[in-house]
Amino acid sequence: MLHGRTEPGVGYGQRLREEIAAPGTTPLIGVYDMYSASIAAGHYHGMFVSGFGFAASYYGLPDIGFIAWPDMVAFVERLRGAFSGHHLLVDIDDGYVDAEVACHVVRRLERIGASGVILEDQKRPRRCGHADGKQVLPLDEYLEKLNQVLANRTDLVVVARTDATEEEDILRRAEALADTDADVVLVDGVRSEEWIRRIRKVVGGKPLLFNQIAGGKSPRLSLSELAELGVDVAIYSTPCLFAAHHAMDEALAGLKVADGRLPAPAGGSRPIGVRESTELLERNIARPLLREAVRA
C-alpha cells in the first residue's frame, strides 16, 4: 500500500484505486473541519469528507440537502493544501441536483486534488443515509447522471451509491451500479451481515464500500470482519464529530459546575492546552514546506 506517499506521475484517484485493490479493507475517517482532519491525519492515511459532518460543522444544520457545492469545494481545497499525502474521498450527495452541476463539481474536485467522490441516487428532499424517509430517483435517471459524471472524470475514483430500502430494489440497483464504469459500489444503511453477503454476490468483482455511523442502521463491524465479508472500503462518517460533541458537552458542563474555574489535568490523561494544540496545527505548515523542499 502507498500509505500517503506521493509517487511521480500517479494521480490521487489512482493511488486510492490501488489502495482499494490491495488486500484487506481500506478505512477512511470522516472529518468535518480542518481541526478534526489535523487529528485524523495522525492516525489514518485516508479521510472521508462527510456530508453529515460538514453540514453540522459549517452550517449548524442536519444533513438534509443544505450544502452548497462551492462551500464543499473550498473545504476540500483547504484539506488538500494541508494533507498532500492523504486519500480524500468526498461526499457530493446527489451531485447538487442537476447532472450538469455534478459534472462541474467533479471536474473542480479533480483539479484541486480530491481522490474520489460518492454520488447517491436520492431525490430531494434528501436524508442522511441511515435515516428514515429516504426516496430514490428512478434508476434510469440516476444512471444517466452517474454516466455523465463518469465521462467527466479522468483519474477520480467514483463511488456509485444507492439508498434503496426495499429488498428487491436494493439488489436490482446494486447489480446495475456494478455494471457501470463506477469504481466502487455503496449500498447505504445495510442492516445485517447477511445483507452484506447478498450485495457482495450481486456486485460480482466490483469493489464494495460499507458506511459505519454511530447510531445508524448498520451493524458495528471490525475491519477484519468486513474483510471476511468481502468489503473493500469502510468509511467512518462521524467518529470525530460525535467524540467532539461528547467532549465539549462534558467540558462545558464541568466548567459550569466549577463556577468557571478551568480544571487541572486529570491524572494519567494527556492534557491538551495551547502548546499541544499549536504543535498539532504547525504540522499543517510543515507538510507543504517539506513537500516543496523535496521537489527542489
Buried (B, 14 or more C-beta within 10 A) or exposed (E): BBEBEBEEEBBBBBBBBEBBEEEEBBBBBBBBBBBBBBBBBEEBBBBBBBBBBBBBBBEEEEBBBBBEBEBBBBBBBBBBBBBBBBBBBBBBBBBBBEBEBBBBBBBBBBEBBBBBBBBBBBBEEBBBBBBEEBBBBEBEEBBEBBBBBBEBBEBBBBBBBBBBBEEEEBBBBBBBBBBBEBBBBBBBBBEEBEBBEBBBEBBEEBBBBBBBBEEBBBBEBEEEBBBEBBBBBBBBBBBBBBEBEEEEEEEEEEEEEEEEEEEEEEEEEEEEEEEEEEEBEEBBEEBEEEEEEEEE
